[in-house]
Amino acid sequence: MVKDWHSDDQIEYALRHTEVVRGPQQRLNTFGVTNVHYYLLTEPMDSVNETRIREGRVIAEKPRIVTPGYFLNTFEGFGENARSQAIELLNRFEFEPDILEYKYRNEAGNSWILSENIGEVASKIGAKIDEEKDAMATILKAPDDAWQISLLKFIFDLTRSSLRRNVQELARMGLFERIEGIPRFVREEIEGLFRAVERGELSVNELGSRLRSYGVFEYYQDRFFALFKRKG
């Protein structure tokens, strides 16, 4: 039976009762995709001395640097003057946020129940992980009726613990260096988008949308419209 509670109460409950029994041995990859193999263990609410196992994978795409212009476009619901006010605040505090955006996909696998207590099951799965030498495997304990929240919490915590190293590695590669206000990382991605349009792998309209989402359309508009005329 699912508890009758408000979402805030459910979130608070899940946060208090989430336990990382075994975490991955590595952080999120800075320059590639990360594949986290999880075993999420819960105790069914209507039974005793049983453990439900949910197995799956969380696929984390490589972190993407977003620009201040992109950042400004994310202010919604703050009033009609939100953008201009945000610009003023950014200028006042000399804050030009190059923010890392992370994207995740959960690929749920099998789910089954064992007639063993949760501690015994965790130990057996841990031994299995050791045998398979799965460096990105993790074991979580969570409430049975709020396990999705526990999985999200784990991902948030993993992201937070990876952020500093990701930023340092990107900085060492010079990807935060700016040319006319645009980070090198963003320029390289945009060049890839223009090439994709030339090859017919991306539409001109999609290119325009991406440039606007980055907040750099005005900088590239002459090149964009020239391409639009040729392709149109």
Secondary structure, 3 states (H helix, E strand, C coil): CCCCCCHHHHHHHHHHCCEEEECCCCCCCCCCCEEEEEEEEECCCCCCCCEEEEEEEEEECCCEEECHHHHHCCCCCCCCCHHHHHHHHHHHCCCCCCEEECCEEEEEEEEEEECCCHHHHHHHHHHHHHHHCCCCEEEEECCCCCHHHHHHHHHHHHHHHHHHHHHHHHHHCCCCCEECCEEHHHHHHHHHHHHHHHCCCCCHHHHHHHHHHHCCHHHHHHHHHHHHHHHC
